[in-house]
């Protein structure tokens, strides 16, 4: 049993509107994650930022193509729906590639993070071009309530950080549970360096940030798969609707041509006024 065109149009309109909402969601989430990766990128690794830009780009294209589809349904124009369908298929392929890359990256994120954090921590506390590492580490430690890569003791280990040679006995202010200026000074017992300092974050940032990154990548990847399913439904439904609009347009065009032929065969005095 064939679905009436009116009902099909309403369902198609709803699905395209959902695609538009998906585009808005991808743009918003991608922008948030991009800003987050910019903040923590110098600390862990900046490989994530380009992937977030791709998410924002896909979301933006979906917003435009969905608007095109909505116009096509409202105006019953097959050409607008054709543009929507073509763009949707291209976007679906791009989304699929992005999701595959995301899940591959998620499975190996610990390699990127381990090397990135070890490298950036060596430059913590240095100025000039290396100040970006300090800023990124401060952001991570303060917002994720952690200290060092594997723990606060990283700042008392000669080979783990430049901090040891310049500020031994101190910890960064961003490691303080209650942050205030110079709150990390002289908190390490120089005679017993293994003794945990008071009122400081003691847990390392590596596991915390790794779980945080993996969680967001899982959410983004799983959400993208759900979004793709809705988009595929929208594509198949609109293929049927586009075909009906095209048949209707062809019928109207053919009827117009037949009328023109009939009008041309009429005597001059019977022809309709132009």
C-alpha positions, 0 to 999 in steps of 0.5 A: 500500500502506497503512502499518500503524498501528504502523509509522506511529505509530513514525515519527510519534513519531520525527518529533515527537521531532525537532520537540521537539529543534528547539524546544529548539535554536531556544530555545537558539540564540535565547537565545544570540543574544539575549544576544549582540545585547544586548551588541553592540546599542548598538554596531551597532544594536538591531534584531536583539534583537526577532527573537531574542526571536521565535526563542525564543518559536517554540522554546518553543511547539514544545517545548509542542506537540511534547509534546502530539503525543507524548502524542497518539501514546502515548495514541492520542488524536486530540484531542491530535494535532489540537491538535498539528497546529493549533499546528504549522501556526500555528508553521510560518507564524510561522517562515516569516515570521521566516525571510523577515524574517531574510533581508531584514534580512541583505541590508540589515544593512550599512545598519543597522550602518554608521549604528549604529556611526557614531552610537554611536562618537561617544559612546564615552568619555562617562559617564552615559546614554551609558556603555552605548555605551562598554560595548558598544564595549569588548565588541565590540573585546575579543571580536572583536579590532578597534579603532574602526569602520574602524580604530584611526585612528577614535580620532584623527579629530575627527569620528569620536569624542568620544575625540579631544577628551578623550584624544588620543594614547590608545586604549581599553584594549579595543583592546589585544592584551593587555588591562590597565589603561591599556595604551592610554595614549600609544600613538599618535605625536602627531607621526606620527598615521598610524603604527600603534601597537604591540601594539594591534588595528588592524583596524576592527570594521565588517567583522568584526562584519558578517561575524559577524552575517551568518554567524549569521543565515545559520546561523539562517535555513538551519537554520530552513528545514531544521527547517521541512521536518522539521515539514512531514513531521511534520504530513502524517504525523500528519494520516494518523495522526490520521485513523486514530485518529479512525476507530478512536474513531468505531468504538468509539463506534458499537459502544458505542451499538449495544451499548447499544441491544441491551442496552436491548431485552433483558428485564429479567432478562437485562440486564447488571448496571450 
